[in-house]
Amino acid sequence: MKKKQIIKQIIVVEGKTDSNHLKRLFDVETIETNGSALNKKTIELIKKASQKNGVILFLDPDFSGELLRKKIIQHLDNNYSEAFIIKKNWNTKKIGVNEATDEEIVNAILRSATFTYKKNNSIDLYSYTTLNLNSFDKRKKICDKLNIPYSNNKQLFKRLNMLNINYEQLKELIND
């Protein structure tokens, strides 16, 4: 039997089926939010896990998952990581961590992006706008290379700063 890869961070998921799927693939601890029923005790547990081990947010790429992600991030004051499965990879009507293939989950966890919650200005708005990222295709290319969900201009600017991507790094991403 192949030995499972150990994930040191705690992975935050929405439910028990997501936890079971991850534990089948990795040697990992998880915290379940119980979907949108996220309560203060669970938030405190996530905060403590973030300070001690670090956390990876791995929530469904749907509306509810995005709301949960935003709610949790408001309470994190340390660095955290996020794992994303891009929506184009879904073959079912329901989109979630549990519906993804093993390969998609492994790739998402291993390529999780580390965000800095604290206000960061690795790229300023003027520099960002000079790169003319007004087209869907350009932003999609950048998002795919960074393994983050597709973002509109405002959200991409915010996420680039959270990832500490500077002007030169962004230019490289565009030109690759």
Sequence and secondary structure as in RCSB ss.txt:
>XXXX:A:sequence
MKKKQIIKQIIVVEGKTDSNHLKRLFDVETIETNGSALNKKTIELIKKASQKNGVILFLDPDFSGELLRKKIIQH
LDNNYSEAFIIKKNWNTKKIGVNEATDEEIVNAILRSATFTYKKNNSIDLYSYTTLNLNSFDKRKKICDKLNIPY
SNNKQLFKRLNMLNINYEQLKELIND
>XXXX:A:secstr
    EE  SEEEESSHHHHHHHHHHEE  EEE  TT   HHHHHHHHHHHHHT EEE   SSHHHHHHHHHHHTT
  S EEE    GGG  SSS SGGGS HHHHHHHHHT EEE  S   SS HHHHHHT   SHHHHHHHHHHHT   
  HHHHHHHHHHTT  HHHHHHHHH 
